[in-house]
Amino acid sequence: MRVKKAIKVFEKIRDLPYGTSGSDEVWSCYQKCVLLKQELQHIGITSQLLIGVFDWQDLQIPEHILKIRRQQYERHVILRVFIDEFAYDVDPSIDIGLTPMLPMACWDGKSSTITMVPLRRLRVYRPHSLHERILSQLRRKIFRSNPESFYTAIDIWLATIRVS
């Protein structure tokens, strides 16, 4: 019964509109995973956030948008779910409306899902670790700000390809 509820919760959160800019209309991978973690906790399922690195070119993003990015690699958050002594990595990022262009994860509750993009250096996410703080400071110094125009351009593109 818990697994069926977990699958329903996963699908509900997965189908919230995905985006990268942090606007109120879309949900980032981090936001979706934190919400999924909270909802799974309510039904007695534990989980932990994982973070990995991906190359923007591994997604089918138009070239004119890729040209405005400030960095080739980005971090991506997924969730490791623990059910009956097994661990499953799930990625609720890509909503059903984006499936013509991007890979949407389907979860059966007894295996891991695909991720929206191949991830490298997957590890447990620790937001206040020394490693995360150093990386964050380096990004701010190198890029002087968040690459907001790139993220906004991605969200506009996602909105144009999203099927209702």
ChimeraX attribute file (.defattr): number of C-alpha atoms within 10 A of each C-alpha:
attribute: neighborCount
match mode: 1-to-1
recipient: residues
	/A:1	6
	/A:2	13
	/A:3	16
	/A:4	11
	/A:5	14
	/A:6	24
	/A:7	17
	/A:8	15
	/A:9	17
	/A:10	26
	/A:11	18
	/A:12	13
	/A:13	22
	/A:14	24
	/A:15	18
	/A:16	19
	/A:17	21
	/A:18	27
	/A:19	24
	/A:20	18
	/A:21	21
	/A:22	15
	/A:23	12
	/A:24	7
	/A:25	11
	/A:26	17
	/A:27	24
	/A:28	21
	/A:29	23
	/A:30	20
	/A:31	17
	/A:32	26
	/A:33	27
	/A:34	18
	/A:35	16
	/A:36	24
	/A:37	21
	/A:38	14
	/A:39	18
	/A:40	22
	/A:41	13
	/A:42	11
	/A:43	14
	/A:44	11
	/A:45	17
	/A:46	16
	/A:47	21
	/A:48	16
	/A:49	20
	/A:50	19
	/A:51	18
	/A:52	17
	/A:53	17
	/A:54	19
	/A:55	15
	/A:56	16
	/A:57	13
	/A:58	11
	/A:59	15
	/A:60	10
	/A:61	15
	/A:62	11
	/A:63	9
	/A:64	9
	/A:65	15
	/A:66	18
	/A:67	11
	/A:68	13
	/A:69	17
	/A:70	14
	/A:71	14
	/A:72	11
	/A:73	12
	/A:74	11
	/A:75	16
	/A:76	22
	/A:77	26
	/A:78	26
	/A:79	26
	/A:80	20
	/A:81	22
	/A:82	16
	/A:83	17
	/A:84	8
	/A:85	5
	/A:86	10
	/A:87	16
	/A:88	17
	/A:89	19
	/A:90	24
	/A:91	27
	/A:92	31
	/A:93	28
	/A:94	26
	/A:95	23
	/A:96	21
	/A:97	19
	/A:98	20
	/A:99	14
	/A:100	11
	/A:101	14
	/A:102	19
	/A:103	17
	/A:104	22
	/A:105	22
	/A:106	18
	/A:107	20
	/A:108	14
	/A:109	20
	/A:110	13
	/A:111	14
	/A:112	18
	/A:113	17
	/A:114	16
	/A:115	19
	/A:116	20
	/A:117	17
	/A:118	13
	/A:119	18
	/A:120	13
	/A:121	9
	/A:122	15
	/A:123	12
	/A:124	14
	/A:125	16
	/A:126	14
	/A:127	10
	/A:128	8
	/A:129	9
	/A:130	10
	/A:131	10
	/A:132	13
	/A:133	13
	/A:134	11
	/A:135	11
	/A:136	11
	/A:137	12
	/A:138	12
	/A:139	14
	/A:140	13
	/A:141	10
	/A:142	10
	/A:143	12
	/A:144	10
	/A:145	9
	/A:146	12
	/A:147	15
	/A:148	14
	/A:149	14
	/A:150	18
	/A:151	19
	/A:152	17
	/A:153	18
	/A:154	20
	/A:155	21
	/A:156	14
	/A:157	15
	/A:158	20
	/A:159	17
	/A:160	10
	/A:161	15
	/A:162	18
	/A:163	12
	/A:164	7
